[in-house]
Amino acid sequence: MAEIPSSKLLLDYSVKEQLYEGSKKYLKDLKQKEALEATDWSIVEQFLPQKEIYPEMPVRTKDVMADIRLRILDRERSLYWSLYTNGVISSGTQRRLNAAIDEQYDRDGKKPLCDRGDIFEFCEEPSWIISMKFFSRFFQKWADIYYQDRIILGYDWARGLIIAQKICHPQ
């Protein structure tokens, strides 16, 4: 009824292949354990994942990258919620980070995940604040308070992003 994108088929195959290989290796290690020598391994092997057949569809690399990016964004979104509920970031920061993810989603995973310039732009002092500070001492105090709040929010925003990036993209 609905055609499954080739990128999704390839990613699903990769995950299942990793599960199969990991299970096979783990079973081999278990068979080496002296405490398990009386185990009937034929019964255990019935519960292992089966080897998957490679999908026979043309796979476009760009589709795979877009799908991977969207999956990473899904993970980031859940991490932002977790960081908020644990009190690491504020609700405003959580909303802003989710809005940045929505912007990435609007481009269907075509925009590189490293393109997060909006955080740095947010922290720059707007030209209208500079001009307000020039005209009046009252506006200068107000602008300084406004800018300090922006710096705090920018720091919180960057901290949430960095924590999520470290979890989603381990080195």
C-alpha positions as CSV (number, residue, x, y, z in Angstrom):
1,M,0.0,0.0,0.0
2,A,2.6,2.5,1.0
3,E,6.1,2.4,-0.4
4,I,8.9,2.2,2.3
5,P,11.7,4.6,1.4
6,S,14.9,2.8,0.5
7,S,16.9,4.8,3.1
8,K,14.6,3.3,5.9
9,L,15.0,-0.2,4.5
10,L,18.8,0.2,4.5
11,L,18.9,1.6,8.1
12,D,16.6,-1.2,9.3
13,Y,18.8,-3.7,7.7
14,S,21.9,-2.2,9.3
15,V,20.3,-2.3,12.8
16,K,19.2,-5.9,12.4
17,E,22.6,-6.9,11.0
18,Q,24.3,-5.3,14.0
19,L,21.9,-7.2,16.4
20,Y,22.6,-10.4,14.6
21,E,26.4,-10.0,14.7
22,G,26.4,-8.8,18.3
23,S,24.2,-11.7,19.4
24,K,26.4,-14.2,17.6
25,K,29.6,-12.8,19.2
26,Y,27.9,-12.7,22.7
27,L,26.8,-16.3,22.3
28,K,30.3,-17.3,21.3
29,D,31.6,-15.7,24.5
30,L,29.0,-17.4,26.6
31,K,29.9,-20.8,25.2
32,Q,33.4,-20.2,26.5
33,K,32.2,-19.9,30.1
34,E,32.9,-22.9,32.3
35,A,29.8,-22.3,34.4
36,L,27.6,-22.7,31.4
37,E,29.1,-25.9,29.9
38,A,25.9,-28.0,30.6
39,T,23.7,-25.5,28.6
40,D,21.8,-26.8,25.6
41,W,22.9,-24.2,23.1
42,S,20.6,-25.4,20.4
43,I,17.6,-24.1,22.5
44,V,19.4,-20.8,23.1
45,E,20.1,-20.4,19.4
46,Q,16.4,-20.6,18.6
47,F,15.9,-17.2,20.3
48,L,18.7,-15.4,18.5
49,P,17.9,-12.9,15.7
50,Q,18.1,-14.4,12.2
51,K,20.4,-13.1,9.5
52,E,18.7,-10.5,7.3
53,I,18.7,-10.4,3.6
54,Y,20.2,-7.2,2.1
55,P,17.3,-5.0,0.6
56,E,17.2,-5.1,-3.2
57,M,16.3,-1.5,-3.8
58,P,18.4,1.3,-5.2
59,V,19.5,3.3,-2.2
60,R,20.3,7.0,-2.6
61,T,22.9,8.3,-0.2
62,K,21.2,11.6,0.3
63,D,18.0,9.8,1.4
64,V,20.0,7.8,4.0
65,M,21.7,10.9,5.4
66,A,18.3,12.8,5.6
67,D,16.8,9.8,7.5
68,I,19.8,9.6,9.8
69,R,19.6,13.3,10.6
70,L,15.8,13.1,11.3
71,R,16.4,10.2,13.7
72,I,19.1,12.1,15.5
73,L,16.8,15.1,15.7
74,D,14.1,12.9,17.3
75,R,16.6,11.7,19.9
76,E,17.7,15.3,20.6
77,R,14.1,16.4,21.1
78,S,13.6,13.7,23.7
79,L,16.8,14.7,25.4
80,Y,15.7,18.3,25.6
81,W,12.5,17.3,27.3
82,S,14.6,15.1,29.7
83,L,17.0,18.0,30.4
84,Y,14.1,20.3,31.2
85,T,12.3,17.8,33.5
86,N,15.6,17.2,35.4
87,G,16.0,21.0,35.9
88,V,19.2,21.3,33.7
89,I,17.6,23.8,31.3
90,S,14.7,26.2,31.6
91,S,11.3,25.8,29.9
92,G,12.2,28.8,27.6
93,T,15.4,27.1,26.5
94,Q,13.6,23.8,25.9
95,R,11.0,25.6,23.7
96,R,13.8,27.4,21.7
97,L,15.8,24.2,21.2
98,N,12.7,22.3,20.0
99,A,11.9,25.2,17.7
100,A,15.4,24.9,16.2
101,I,14.7,21.2,15.7
102,D,11.4,22.0,14.0
103,E,13.3,24.3,11.6
104,Q,15.7,21.4,10.8
105,Y,12.6,19.2,10.3
106,D,11.1,21.7,7.9
107,R,14.1,21.0,5.6
108,D,13.4,17.2,5.7
109,G,16.9,16.4,7.0
110,K,18.6,18.1,4.1
111,K,20.3,20.7,6.4
112,P,23.5,19.5,8.1
113,L,23.2,19.0,11.9
114,C,26.2,21.2,12.5
115,D,24.4,24.2,11.1
116,R,23.4,25.8,14.4
117,G,24.4,29.4,13.8
118,D,21.1,30.7,15.2
119,I,22.5,30.2,18.8
120,F,25.5,32.5,18.0
121,E,23.3,35.0,16.2
122,F,21.0,35.1,19.3
123,C,24.0,36.1,21.5
124,E,25.1,39.0,19.4
125,E,24.1,42.4,20.6
126,P,21.4,43.8,18.2
127,S,22.1,47.1,16.5
128,W,19.0,48.7,17.9
129,I,20.2,48.1,21.5
130,I,23.5,49.7,20.6
131,S,21.7,52.8,19.3
132,M,19.3,52.9,22.4
133,K,22.3,52.9,24.7
134,F,23.7,55.9,22.8
135,F,20.6,58.1,23.2
136,S,19.7,57.8,26.9
137,R,21.0,56.7,30.2
138,F,17.6,55.1,31.0
139,F,17.7,53.1,27.8
140,Q,21.2,52.1,28.5
141,K,20.3,50.5,31.8
142,W,17.3,48.8,30.3
143,A,19.4,47.6,27.3
144,D,22.1,46.2,29.7
145,I,19.5,44.3,31.7
146,Y,17.9,43.0,28.4
147,Y,21.3,41.9,27.1
148,Q,22.3,40.2,30.3
149,D,19.1,38.2,30.2
150,R,19.9,37.2,26.6
151,I,23.4,36.1,27.5
152,I,22.0,33.9,30.3
153,L,19.4,32.4,28.0
154,G,22.0,31.9,25.3
155,Y,24.3,30.2,27.7
156,D,21.4,27.9,28.9
157,W,20.6,27.2,25.2
158,A,24.1,26.3,24.3
159,R,24.5,24.1,27.4
160,G,21.4,22.1,26.5
161,L,22.6,21.8,22.9
162,I,26.1,20.6,23.9
163,I,24.8,18.1,26.4
164,A,22.4,16.6,23.8
165,Q,25.1,16.6,21.1
166,K,27.5,14.7,23.4
167,I,24.8,12.1,24.0
168,C,23.6,11.8,20.4
169,H,27.0,12.0,18.8
170,P,29.5,10.1,21.1
171,Q,33.1,10.3,20.0
